[in-house]
Amino acid sequence: MAWSDLQPNSGFHNLRHALASRLIDAGVDIVTLSGRLGRARPDITLRVYAHLFRNGDGKAAAINAALARELPIGCPFRGSFSSSPPLST
């Protein structure tokens, strides 16, 4: 939710969602966000805002590729993580 989506009579609940959305866009992790929102447990916050974290797969793929390049030459796993699909649970 963007600041521009807020109306003068939006209320605290919509302001809270807008703030959480902006913090996620800024890269704030779920534990910190949960604390900022005053939640006792991050899993509750994650259930509400999980859909906003979906754009991190490209970042994860880039990190995997970088880590795979650091493995020693001859290692059977070298390069195998760079194009692997996301793990499903």
C-alpha positions in Angstrom: 0.0 0.0 0.0 1.4 3.4 -1.0 1.0 6.6 1.0 -1.1 8.0 -1.8 -3.6 5.2 -1.2 -4.4 6.6 2.2 -7.5 8.8 2.5 -7.9 11.4 5.3 -10.4 9.0 7.0 -8.4 5.8 6.4 -7.9 5.1 10.1 -5.1 3.6 12.0 -5.4 0.1 10.5 -4.8 1.3 7.0 -1.9 3.5 8.2 -0.4 0.4 9.9 -0.6 -1.6 6.7 0.9 1.2 4.7 3.8 1.5 7.1 4.4 -2.2 7.1 4.4 -2.3 3.3 6.8 0.5 3.0 9.2 -1.1 5.6 9.1 -4.4 3.6 9.9 -2.5 0.4 12.8 -0.9 2.2 14.2 -4.3 3.1 13.3 -4.6 6.8 13.4 -8.2 7.9 10.3 -9.9 9.3 11.5 -10.0 12.9 12.3 -6.3 13.1 9.0 -5.5 11.3 7.0 -7.6 13.7 8.6 -5.8 16.7 7.9 -2.4 15.1 4.2 -3.4 14.7 4.1 -4.5 18.3 3.4 -8.2 17.6 4.6 -10.8 20.1 5.6 -13.3 17.3 6.9 -12.8 13.8 4.9 -15.7 12.4 1.7 -13.7 12.8 3.3 -10.8 10.8 4.6 -13.2 8.2 1.1 -14.7 7.6 -0.3 -11.2 7.0 2.5 -9.8 4.8 4.1 -12.9 3.2 2.8 -12.0 -0.3 5.0 -8.8 -0.1 8.2 -10.8 0.3 7.8 -12.8 -2.9 10.1 -10.5 -4.9 13.2 -11.8 -3.0 13.7 -14.8 -5.2 15.9 -13.0 -7.7 18.1 -11.8 -4.8 18.3 -15.3 -3.5 19.2 -16.7 -6.9 22.0 -14.1 -7.3 23.4 -15.0 -3.8 23.3 -18.7 -4.7 25.2 -18.1 -7.9 27.8 -16.1 -6.1 28.2 -18.8 -3.4 28.5 -21.5 -6.0 31.3 -19.7 -7.8 33.2 -19.6 -4.5 33.3 -23.4 -4.2 36.6 -25.0 -5.1 37.2 -26.1 -8.7 36.4 -29.7 -9.0 33.8 -29.6 -6.3 30.7 -31.5 -7.7 28.4 -28.8 -6.5 30.3 -25.9 -8.1 27.8 -24.0 -10.3 24.9 -26.3 -9.5 23.2 -23.7 -7.2 23.2 -20.9 -9.7 20.1 -21.9 -11.6 18.4 -24.2 -9.1 14.6 -23.6 -8.6 13.4 -22.4 -5.2 13.0 -25.1 -2.6 9.4 -26.1 -1.9 8.1 -26.9 1.6 
